[in-house]
Amino acid sequence: MMKAIRVNQYGDADVLQSADIAAPEPQPGEARVQIEASGVNYIDTYQRSGLYKVPLPFILGQEAAGVVDAVGADVTEVKPGDRVAYASAMGAYAEYAIVPAWRLVPVPEGVSAQQAAAVMVQGMTAHYLACDTFPLKPGDTALVHAAAGGVGLLLVQIAKARGARVIGTVSTEDKATLARQMGADDVILYTETDFESVVKQLTENKGVDVVYDSVGKTTFDKSLNCLRPRGYIVLYGASSGPVPPLDPQVLNAKGSLFLTRPMLAHYTANRAELLLRANALFDWMRAGKLSVRIDRTFPLAQAAEAHRALQSRATKGKILLIP
């Protein structure tokens, strides 16, 4: 038997309840991971609420690190005893999880299970955003919303490492300080000033090359206005709610803009790409070039409290569940 957080109906954080269920057995091509730390991400709240439909009932969570406990037939990627981490496989809010073996990434010495769990979704998201969706280069200027959030803090660091100028938006002075510590060149408190006006001042009305927007509904329209002609808006989340339907003609009118709505699964579609992103993150972490901030940890049974903390927008960095 094992403890797991199962969703039996869509709703607010109160629907997250601990349950005792049978530990799953790996099938061919799968491995069972004894979980040491599970990541809490905004997509978990979307699935819990029903904004993103997952067939009920289900065990929440897409990201964890731990030790391989058992493997099914035809598994060549890992063996029992291996330290591993993964993303994009459901069932991480539990003591054990079944994961396709190809999705398991070896965790090197010098990287703890908590650190590994903290970067699999948010770190690889920051990596593909800055390195592939809009590949930043020296001289580029990027606007990063939620610059002190889990993805934001990592994205700021990677963007700076690639030579870009980074303008971040945050909600509090504490978060502004943190974003600056991670390398942001300019930080805007959107709760006190109009970020669109400030961005235009900072860029001498030229606009930024790219906006990385995880906030969605409340920032999207002004984000479009912050772009240079032929600039990119990369909408990768919706913490304030989904963006309403958009007339594509708006992109033309505002300067032949580009809009993309990426997701991690499409940027880790095969093992080679998955390992490339994860290993780059682990290498930077071991070399002291990437700081991973874990804001809070919660016992697995307090998953509902973890969700409330995340959705309060008060966190600065990663939230983890510890079985």
C-alpha positions as CSV (number, residue, x, y, z in Angstrom):
1,M,0.0,0.0,0.0
2,M,1.0,3.6,-0.4
3,K,-0.2,7.1,0.4
4,A,-1.4,9.2,-2.6
5,I,-3.3,12.5,-3.2
6,R,-6.2,11.6,-5.4
7,V,-8.7,13.9,-7.2
8,N,-12.2,12.3,-7.2
9,Q,-14.0,15.5,-8.4
10,Y,-12.9,18.8,-9.8
11,G,-12.8,21.8,-7.5
12,D,-10.8,24.0,-5.2
13,A,-7.9,22.8,-3.1
14,D,-10.2,21.1,-0.7
15,V,-10.8,18.3,-3.2
16,L,-7.2,17.1,-2.6
17,Q,-7.5,14.2,-0.2
18,S,-5.0,11.6,1.0
19,A,-5.8,8.0,0.2
20,D,-4.3,4.6,0.9
21,I,-4.1,2.7,-2.4
22,A,-2.2,-0.3,-3.7
23,A,1.3,0.5,-5.0
24,P,1.3,0.2,-8.8
25,E,3.4,-2.4,-10.7
26,P,5.5,-1.4,-13.7
27,Q,4.5,-2.8,-17.0
28,P,6.9,-3.3,-20.0
29,G,8.8,-0.1,-20.7
30,E,8.0,1.3,-17.3
31,A,9.8,1.9,-14.0
32,R,8.5,2.4,-10.5
33,V,10.0,5.3,-8.6
34,Q,10.1,5.6,-4.8
35,I,9.5,9.4,-4.6
36,E,11.6,11.6,-2.3
37,A,10.2,15.0,-3.5
38,S,7.4,16.0,-5.8
39,G,7.1,19.4,-7.5
40,V,3.9,21.5,-7.3
41,N,3.2,23.4,-10.5
42,Y,0.4,25.7,-11.8
43,I,-0.7,23.0,-14.3
44,D,-1.6,20.9,-11.2
45,T,-4.1,23.6,-10.2
46,Y,-5.6,23.7,-13.7
47,Q,-6.1,19.9,-13.7
48,R,-7.5,19.9,-10.1
49,S,-10.0,22.6,-11.0
50,G,-11.0,21.0,-14.3
51,L,-9.7,23.8,-16.5
52,Y,-7.5,21.1,-18.0
53,K,-9.7,18.0,-18.1
54,V,-8.1,14.7,-16.8
55,P,-10.3,11.6,-16.5
56,L,-11.5,11.2,-12.9
57,P,-10.3,9.9,-10.5
58,F,-6.6,10.6,-10.9
59,I,-3.4,11.1,-8.8
60,L,-2.2,14.6,-9.3
61,G,1.4,15.7,-10.0
62,Q,3.7,15.6,-13.0
63,E,7.2,16.0,-11.5
64,A,9.3,14.2,-9.0
65,A,12.7,12.8,-8.0
66,G,13.6,9.7,-6.2
67,V,15.1,6.2,-6.6
68,V,14.1,3.5,-9.1
69,D,12.4,0.8,-7.1
70,A,11.4,-1.7,-9.8
71,V,11.4,-2.0,-13.6
72,G,9.2,-3.7,-16.1
73,A,10.3,-5.9,-19.0
74,D,12.4,-4.4,-21.8
75,V,13.7,-1.4,-19.7
76,T,17.2,-0.5,-20.7
77,E,17.3,3.2,-19.6
78,V,17.4,2.7,-15.8
79,K,17.8,0.0,-13.2
80,P,16.7,-0.4,-9.5
81,G,18.8,1.8,-7.3
82,D,19.3,4.6,-9.8
83,R,18.7,8.2,-8.6
84,V,16.3,9.8,-11.1
85,A,14.0,12.7,-11.8
86,Y,11.2,13.2,-14.3
87,A,8.5,15.5,-15.6
88,S,5.4,15.1,-17.8
89,A,4.1,11.9,-16.2
90,M,1.0,11.9,-14.0
91,G,0.9,10.5,-10.5
92,A,3.7,12.3,-8.6
93,Y,1.7,13.2,-5.5
94,A,2.3,9.8,-4.0
95,E,4.9,7.6,-2.3
96,Y,5.5,5.6,-5.6
97,A,4.8,6.4,-9.2
98,I,5.0,4.5,-12.5
99,V,6.9,6.4,-15.2
100,P,7.8,5.5,-18.8
101,A,11.5,4.6,-18.4
102,W,12.5,6.8,-21.3
103,R,11.3,9.9,-19.4
104,L,13.6,9.2,-16.4
105,V,16.7,11.4,-16.2
106,P,19.7,10.3,-14.1
107,V,20.4,12.7,-11.3
108,P,24.2,13.3,-10.9
109,E,26.2,13.5,-7.7
110,G,26.1,17.0,-6.3
111,V,22.4,17.5,-7.1
112,S,19.9,16.6,-4.3
113,A,16.5,15.0,-4.9
114,Q,14.8,18.2,-3.8
115,Q,16.9,20.3,-6.2
116,A,16.2,17.8,-9.0
117,A,12.5,17.8,-8.4
118,A,12.5,21.6,-8.3
119,V,13.9,22.0,-11.9
120,M,12.3,19.3,-14.0
121,V,9.2,21.2,-15.0
122,Q,10.1,24.8,-14.3
123,G,13.8,24.5,-15.2
124,M,13.2,22.7,-18.5
125,T,10.4,25.2,-19.2
126,A,12.8,28.1,-18.7
127,H,15.4,26.3,-20.8
128,Y,13.2,25.8,-23.9
129,L,11.7,29.3,-23.6
130,A,15.1,31.0,-23.6
131,C,16.9,28.6,-25.9
132,D,14.4,27.5,-28.4
133,T,10.9,29.1,-28.4
134,F,12.6,32.5,-28.8
135,P,16.4,31.8,-28.7
136,L,17.8,34.8,-26.9
137,K,21.1,36.3,-28.1
138,P,23.2,39.2,-26.9
139,G,21.5,42.5,-27.6
140,D,18.0,41.1,-27.2
141,T,15.6,42.5,-24.6
142,A,13.1,40.2,-22.8
143,L,10.2,41.1,-20.6
144,V,9.6,38.3,-18.0
145,H,6.4,38.4,-16.1
146,A,6.3,36.8,-12.7
147,A,10.1,37.2,-12.6
148,A,10.3,36.0,-9.0
149,G,8.2,32.9,-9.5
150,G,9.4,29.3,-10.0
151,V,10.0,29.6,-13.7
152,G,10.7,33.3,-13.6
153,L,13.8,33.1,-11.4
154,L,15.3,30.4,-13.6
155,L,14.3,32.2,-16.8
156,V,15.9,35.4,-15.7
157,Q,19.2,33.6,-15.0
158,I,19.2,31.7,-18.3
159,A,18.3,34.8,-20.2
160,K,21.2,36.7,-18.7
161,A,23.6,33.9,-19.4
162,R,22.6,34.1,-23.0
163,G,23.4,37.8,-23.1
164,A,19.9,39.3,-23.0
165,R,18.7,42.4,-21.2
166,V,16.0,41.4,-18.8
167,I,13.0,43.5,-17.6
168,G,11.0,41.7,-15.0
169,T,7.6,42.3,-13.5
170,V,6.8,41.4,-9.9
171,S,4.1,42.2,-7.3
172,T,6.2,43.1,-4.2
173,E,9.4,44.8,-3.2
174,D,10.7,41.6,-1.7
175,K,10.2,39.8,-5.1
176,A,11.8,42.7,-6.9
177,T,14.9,42.3,-4.7
178,L,15.0,38.6,-5.5
179,A,14.6,39.2,-9.2
180,R,17.5,41.7,-9.2
181,Q,19.7,39.2,-7.3
182,M,19.1,36.7,-10.1
183,G,20.3,39.2,-12.7
184,A,17.2,41.2,-13.8
185,D,18.4,44.5,-15.2
186,D,15.1,46.4,-14.5
187,V,12.2,45.3,-12.3
188,I,8.7,46.8,-12.4
189,L,6.2,46.5,-9.5
190,Y,3.1,46.0,-11.6
191,T,1.0,46.6,-8.5
192,E,2.3,50.1,-8.2
193,T,3.0,51.3,-11.8
194,D,1.7,50.5,-15.3
195,F,4.2,48.0,-16.7
196,E,3.4,48.9,-20.3
197,S,4.3,52.6,-19.7
198,V,7.5,51.7,-17.9
199,V,8.6,49.2,-20.6
200,K,8.1,51.8,-23.3
201,Q,10.3,54.3,-21.2
202,L,13.0,51.7,-20.6
203,T,13.2,50.8,-24.3
204,E,12.8,54.4,-25.6
205,N,9.5,53.4,-27.2
206,K,11.1,50.7,-29.3
207,G,9.6,47.8,-27.4
208,V,11.1,44.5,-26.3
209,D,12.0,41.6,-28.6
210,V,10.0,39.0,-26.6
211,V,7.5,38.8,-23.7
212,Y,7.5,35.6,-21.7
213,D,4.0,35.6,-20.1
214,S,2.8,33.0,-17.6
215,V,0.2,35.3,-16.1
216,G,-2.3,35.4,-19.0
217,K,-5.6,37.2,-18.7
218,T,-4.5,40.3,-16.8
219,T,-1.2,40.9,-18.6
220,F,-1.8,39.7,-22.2
221,D,-3.2,42.8,-23.9
222,K,-0.5,45.1,-22.4
223,S,2.2,42.6,-23.2
224,L,1.3,42.9,-26.9
225,N,1.7,46.6,-26.6
226,C,5.2,46.2,-25.2
227,L,6.6,44.4,-28.2
228,R,8.7,45.8,-31.1
229,P,7.4,45.2,-34.6
230,R,7.7,41.5,-35.4
231,G,8.2,40.7,-31.7
232,Y,7.2,37.5,-30.0
233,I,4.7,37.0,-27.2
234,V,5.3,33.6,-25.6
235,L,2.3,32.7,-23.6
236,Y,3.2,29.7,-21.5
237,G,0.8,29.9,-18.5
238,A,-2.4,31.5,-17.2
239,S,-2.0,32.1,-13.5
240,S,-4.6,34.9,-13.6
241,G,-7.0,33.0,-15.9
242,P,-7.1,32.0,-19.6
243,V,-6.7,34.7,-22.3
244,P,-10.0,35.3,-24.2
245,P,-10.2,34.4,-27.9
246,L,-8.1,36.6,-30.0
247,D,-8.7,38.1,-33.5
248,P,-5.5,37.3,-35.4
249,Q,-5.8,40.7,-37.1
250,V,-4.7,42.2,-33.8
251,L,-1.3,40.8,-34.3
252,N,-1.1,42.5,-37.7
253,A,-2.3,45.9,-36.3
254,K,0.2,45.9,-33.5
255,G,3.3,45.2,-35.7
256,S,3.1,41.8,-37.4
257,L,3.6,40.1,-34.0
258,F,4.1,36.4,-33.4
259,L,2.1,34.5,-30.8
260,T,2.9,31.0,-29.5
261,R,1.4,28.9,-26.7
262,P,4.1,26.3,-26.0
263,M,4.1,23.4,-23.6
264,L,6.9,21.3,-22.1
265,A,5.9,18.0,-23.6
266,H,6.4,19.3,-27.1
267,Y,9.9,20.4,-26.2
268,T,10.9,17.1,-24.6
269,A,9.3,14.9,-27.2
270,N,12.1,12.3,-27.3
271,R,14.8,11.1,-24.9
272,A,17.7,13.0,-26.6
273,E,15.9,16.3,-26.2
274,L,14.8,15.5,-22.7
275,L,18.4,14.6,-21.6
276,L,19.8,17.7,-23.4
277,R,17.7,20.1,-21.4
278,A,17.9,18.3,-18.0
279,N,21.6,17.7,-18.2
280,A,22.2,21.4,-19.1
281,L,20.4,22.4,-16.0
282,F,22.2,19.9,-13.8
283,D,25.6,21.0,-15.2
284,W,24.8,24.7,-14.5
285,M,23.6,23.8,-11.0
286,R,26.7,21.9,-10.1
287,A,28.9,24.7,-11.5
288,G,27.1,27.3,-9.4
289,K,25.8,29.0,-12.5
290,L,22.1,28.4,-11.8
291,S,20.6,29.1,-8.4
292,V,17.5,27.0,-7.6
293,R,15.3,28.5,-4.9
294,I,13.0,26.2,-3.0
295,D,10.5,28.5,-1.3
296,R,8.7,25.9,0.9
297,T,8.2,22.2,1.4
298,F,5.0,20.6,2.6
299,P,4.3,17.0,3.8
300,L,2.4,15.1,1.1
301,A,-0.7,15.1,3.2
302,Q,-0.7,18.9,3.1
303,A,-1.1,19.1,-0.7
304,A,-4.1,21.3,-0.4
305,E,-2.1,23.8,1.7
306,A,0.6,23.7,-0.9
307,H,-1.9,24.6,-3.7
308,R,-3.3,27.5,-1.6
309,A,0.3,28.8,-1.1
310,L,1.0,28.6,-4.8
311,Q,-2.2,30.3,-5.9
312,S,-1.8,33.1,-3.3
313,R,1.0,34.4,-5.5
314,A,3.0,34.9,-2.3
315,T,5.7,32.3,-3.1
316,K,9.2,33.1,-4.3
317,G,10.5,30.0,-5.9
318,K,9.6,26.3,-5.9
319,I,7.1,24.5,-3.7
320,L,7.7,20.8,-3.0
321,L,5.8,17.9,-1.5
322,I,7.7,15.4,0.6
323,P,6.2,11.9,1.1
